[in-house]
């Protein structure tokens, strides 16, 4: 079971097969030449990411610019490459023999021109089947990066409400957006409970687009608490700890 808990592909399939959650999961396939070109033709922008991994390591964004030109965004470096063979060879050289998947890129909203997504903590107490959202933080990618992992990209961490109000989706209702994110996060936890019946905490990486459509990037069974320590929101942090102990 230990290996399954960190396998992003298996968790994606398990969530995607559940009809109420399917609309919130961006199309994803195991990495292969056929899967890569199918999704790139369909969406023009894809994310290539490891099946095993954390903290934004090894994540590559690929964009189709014109008939024979492609843009690669890896860490904080952008590269333009010509030719189908050259682009796929470049990616293969980057990822080696590691197990990867390819996913439709979500066009995330921005804060100061930097994309952001959210970490949502969902928990239940030991003798309860009721799931509760106990923490939520906006993760802003560092300048020039696509990944929002704070350690990797040296980005910002913000409280949910203030983050949305400073962002390119400030025109949306904060309460309605939060309600939707909470509902999708709790639904995800309930679904995952069928796979991991003893588990009591999930850290969901959630993104929205400019219209506020919610997408599940991935589910983590052992989410780091460092986000909430860095946010210096002691009430939220203590709530998470109280559920862990309960």
Protein Blocks (a to p, Z undefined) as FASTA:
>chain_A
ZZmmmmmklmmmmmmmpmklmmmpccdddddfklmmmmmmmnopacdddfbdcehiaiac
dddfblmbccddehjbccddehjklmmmmmmmmnmmaccddddddddddeehiacddddd
ddddfkbcbdcdfbdcdddddehiabfcfklnopacddfklmmmmmmklmpcfklmmmmm
mmmmmmmmmmmmmmmmmbcbdcddddddfkopacdfbdcfbdcfklmmmnopaklmmmmm
mmmmZZ
